[in-house]
Amino acid sequence: MKTKRTALDIGFDIFIYLFFALFTLACVFPFYYIFINTISANDVVARGAVTLIPKGIHGENYLNVLKMRALPMALFVTLSRTVLGTGLSVACTAWVSYAVSRRELRLRKFVYRFFIVTMYFNAGLIPWYLNMQRLHLNNNFLVYIIGVISAFNLILVKTYIESIPESLEESAEIDGAGYLLRFSRIILPLSKPILATIAVFTAVGHWNSFMDTLMLVQDSRLYTLQYLLWSYLNQANAIARSIQSMAAQGVAVDPSALLTPTAVKMTIAMIVTLPVLFVYPFFQKYFVRGIMIGAVKG
């Protein structure tokens, strides 16, 4: 039975739609602004003259960045660490979460709290660096994927597993199924939402990470994409300063063709962000369900 809507109800709906429309625009506009600045003439971008419409459209910025010699290898290393690191992290987190959620596990609470305490206490950068060196992980690909379990993710997955009815496992146990079979046939399929959620968190962390490369890697064959682009950004700043000195000496240069630091920053931001934006929609449907169920209990 339809209820009569008052003018106040209609006005409130209009306000809500306008509010979320403006909020969406505020979220989308920064990416649009960065993109139009990457395809506009670099001298115009340096003056800050590009706001809503691109001017002097070209694709030289992307071509110049993609021409980097070490880019294919860096892209391969980044993809490898993202895929392997995410896979190992999700698998180990799921298995440990299942183990500590079983009441029959001895010292279950101690093991669980042993992981949780790492959220509150951190040895610091220097002990971490010395530990990595003692383990001979400098200039080693394993440094990218050795940290496989996050305490925060462990809390989410454990809470989610505990929300699964125990009767499902009990029926499988009566039929003779062991822990491994019950985990692979019952727990994993039912835990897809929370596992997809932590997979996105972990993959984004691996994709954006470059501090481990900066601290522990000197072999150019192990450079990640983000570290390489960061290095290129520093080089672009030096190139821009040299070109400015050339212009001050009266050397004729085409300002629209120069790869300025601003253009490099914008282009790097798009190159780093686009893969995440393309992957996120495929996992979006799991986000709300996984986070809500994984955070209710505990």
LINDAKA-V231130 format. One record per residue. N is the residue number from 1. RES is the residue in one small letter. PHI is phi in whole degrees, 0 to 359 (NA if undefined). Layout:
[[N | RES | PHI] [N | RES | PHI]]
This chain:
[[1 | m | NA] [2 | k | 287] [3 | t | 260] [4 | k | 284] [5 | r | 270] [6 | t | 271] [7 | a | 297] [8 | l | 294] [9 | d | 297] [10 | i | 296] [11 | g | 297] [12 | f | 294] [13 | d | 298] [14 | i | 298] [15 | f | 298] [16 | i | 297] [17 | y | 297] [18 | l | 295] [19 | f | 297] [20 | f | 288] [21 | a | 295] [22 | l | 292] [23 | f | 295] [24 | t | 297] [25 | l | 298] [26 | a | 295] [27 | c | 282] [28 | v | 277] [29 | f | 301] [30 | p | 303] [31 | f | 292] [32 | y | 296] [33 | y | 297] [34 | i | 297] [35 | f | 296] [36 | i | 293] [37 | n | 284] [38 | t | 283] [39 | i | 253] [40 | s | 265] [41 | a | 301] [42 | n | 294] [43 | d | 291] [44 | v | 291] [45 | v | 296] [46 | a | 297] [47 | r | 278] [48 | g | 74] [49 | a | 269] [50 | v | 259] [51 | t | 237] [52 | l | 241] [53 | i | 239] [54 | p | 294] [55 | k | 232] [56 | g | 65] [57 | i | 299] [58 | h | 201] [59 | g | 241] [60 | e | 295] [61 | n | 299] [62 | y | 293] [63 | l | 296] [64 | n | 295] [65 | v | 291] [66 | l | 287] [67 | k | 279] [68 | m | 301] [69 | r | 296] [70 | a | 274] [71 | l | 297] [72 | p | 301] [73 | m | 292] [74 | a | 295] [75 | l | 295] [76 | f | 296] [77 | v | 296] [78 | t | 294] [79 | l | 296] [80 | s | 295] [81 | r | 291] [82 | t | 291] [83 | v | 290] [84 | l | 293] [85 | g | 296] [86 | t | 292] [87 | g | 299] [88 | l | 295] [89 | s | 295] [90 | v | 295] [91 | a | 296] [92 | c | 291] [93 | t | 296] [94 | a | 296] [95 | w | 290] [96 | v | 294] [97 | s | 298] [98 | y | 295] [99 | a | 295] [100 | v | 284] [101 | s | 272] [102 | r | 274] [103 | r | 293] [104 | e | 280] [105 | l | 286] [106 | r | 291] [107 | l | 56] [108 | r | 300] [109 | k | 294] [110 | f | 295] [111 | v | 298] [112 | y | 297] [113 | r | 290] [114 | f | 298] [115 | f | 286] [116 | i | 294] [117 | v | 297] [118 | t | 291] [119 | m | 287] [120 | y | 253] [121 | f | 235] [122 | n | 229] [123 | a | 292] [124 | g | 110] [125 | l | 290] [126 | i | 294] [127 | p | 300] [128 | w | 298] [129 | y | 296] [130 | l | 295] [131 | n | 294] [132 | m | 297] [133 | q | 292] [134 | r | 295] [135 | l | 274] [136 | h | 59] [137 | l | 259] [138 | n | 287] [139 | n | 58] [140 | n | 224] [141 | f | 297] [142 | l | 298] [143 | v | 297] [144 | y | 281] [145 | i | 236] [146 | i | 283] [147 | g | 274] [148 | v | 257] [149 | i | 239] [150 | s | 257] [151 | a | 298] [152 | f | 296] [153 | n | 295] [154 | l | 298] [155 | i | 297] [156 | l | 298] [157 | v | 291] [158 | k | 299] [159 | t | 296] [160 | y | 294] [161 | i | 297] [162 | e | 292] [163 | s | 279] [164 | i | 284] [165 | p | 304] [166 | e | 292] [167 | s | 298] [168 | l | 296] [169 | e | 289] [170 | e | 297] [171 | s | 295] [172 | a | 291] [173 | e | 294] [174 | i | 297] [175 | d | 281] [176 | g | 99] [177 | a | 284] [178 | g | 273] [179 | y | 298] [180 | l | 296] [181 | l | 292] [182 | r | 293] [183 | f | 294] [184 | s | 282] [185 | r | 264] [186 | i | 244] [187 | i | 291] [188 | l | 300] [189 | p | 299] [190 | l | 281] [191 | s | 260] [192 | k | 304] [193 | p | 300] [194 | i | 287] [195 | l | 292] [196 | a | 294] [197 | t | 295] [198 | i | 289] [199 | a | 295] [200 | v | 293] [201 | f | 303] [202 | t | 291] [203 | a | 297] [204 | v | 296] [205 | g | 298] [206 | h | 293] [207 | w | 295] [208 | n | 268] [209 | s | 284] [210 | f | 213] [211 | m | 293] [212 | d | 294] [213 | t | 294] [214 | l | 297] [215 | m | 273] [216 | l | 238] [217 | v | 242] [218 | q | 244] [219 | d | 282] [220 | s | 296] [221 | r | 287] [222 | l | 251] [223 | y | 294] [224 | t | 272] [225 | l | 297] [226 | q | 295] [227 | y | 294] [228 | l | 295] [229 | l | 292] [230 | w | 296] [231 | s | 296] [232 | y | 295] [233 | l | 297] [234 | n | 296] [235 | q | 294] [236 | a | 296] [237 | n | 298] [238 | a | 294] [239 | i | 297] [240 | a | 298] [241 | r | 294] [242 | s | 293] [243 | i | 290] [244 | q | 296] [245 | s | 293] [246 | m | 295] [247 | a | 295] [248 | a | 292] [249 | q | 274] [250 | g | 92] [251 | v | 282] [252 | a | 283] [253 | v | 224] [254 | d | 273] [255 | p | 295] [256 | s | 287] [257 | a | 261] [258 | l | 282] [259 | l | 272] [260 | t | 279] [261 | p | 303] [262 | t | 297] [263 | a | 296] [264 | v | 294] [265 | k | 300] [266 | m | 296] [267 | t | 294] [268 | i | 298] [269 | a | 300] [270 | m | 290] [271 | i | 297] [272 | v | 285] [273 | t | 274] [274 | l | 303] [275 | p | 302] [276 | v | 293] [277 | l | 295] [278 | f | 284] [279 | v | 280] [280 | y | 305] [281 | p | 302] [282 | f | 289] [283 | f | 253] [284 | q | 299] [285 | k | 295] [286 | y | 272] [287 | f | 297] [288 | v | 297] [289 | r | 297] [290 | g | 294] [291 | i | 291] [292 | m | 295] [293 | i | 290] [294 | g | 285] [295 | a | 245] [296 | v | 286] [297 | k | 267] [298 | g | 140]]
